[in-house]
Amino acid sequence: MTDVRPLVCAKCRVAVKVIQDSEPEATVICPQCGERERFENIKQMLEQQMQEWRQRKLAESPDGKNGPTYKEGPSTKRNYRFVIRF
């Protein structure tokens, strides 16, 4: 069974709506504040978020136990407009 998490507006924390434009590209829009973005750009944002999440989880792993470890390097704090609700 797949675990499905809703995509939400980072500012409002409201589930977004996907609008299929006349073009082949869908648009994601927050019904509360009106923030919008092309779905293709949203996929790139989510990939970056997942990479950051994996790095944090590896950093939490103790040295020599439970698999590989991650040494903290330069980190950039990104502000995303749309996020996955965990």
N, C-alpha and C positions, 0 to 999 in steps of 0.2 A: 504494500500500500504506500502510495506517495504522500509525503507530507506537504501540503499546499499552504503557503503563507500569503496573506494579502499584501498587495502593493499599496502603500499609503503616501499621502503628501507629508513631507518631513515637517512642514510648518504647522499644519492643522491636525495631523494624525488621523485623517479621514480617508477611508478607502476611495481610490480613484476610479474613474470611469474610462473605458477605452472606446473611442469613437472611430469607426472605420470611415476614413475620408473617401472622396471619390477617387483619389489616387490609390495606388496599392499600399500606401503607407498609413498605418493607424496613428492616432493621436491620443495621448494619455492626458486627462484633465482632472483637476481637483474640483469637485462639485461645490466646495465651500469658498475657496479663495480664487479659483479660476486659473491657477498655475497650470501651464500646459507644456508638453514636450512631445516630440516625435518618438514613437515606440522604439525605433532603432537606437536612438540616443539613450533611452532608458535602459536598454539591454547592456550597453557599454557601462553605464553607471553601476548597474547591479553587479557586473563582473568585477569592477573595481572594489565595490563593497565586500564581495565575497572573498577577494584576495586579502583585503585588510583583516577580515574576520579570521581567516585561516592563520595569518601571521600572528594575531593576538593569541589564538588558541595554542599555537606552537610555543610562543613565549611563556605561556603558563605552564608548559610541560617541564617538570624538574629534570635537571641534567642527568643523563644516563638512565632514566626510567621512562617507561611508556613511549618509547620511540624517539624520533629525532627532536633536537632542540633548535631554538631560533634565538640568535643574538640580536638584540634591538639595534637597528641601524637608524639612519636619519628617517624621520617619520614626517609625513605631511598630513595635517588634519584637513580633510576635505569636508566641505559643506554640501551635502546632497539635497536636491529638491524633492526626490522621491526615494523611499526606502522600503525594505521588506520588514513587516512587523514580526518580531520574534516573540 
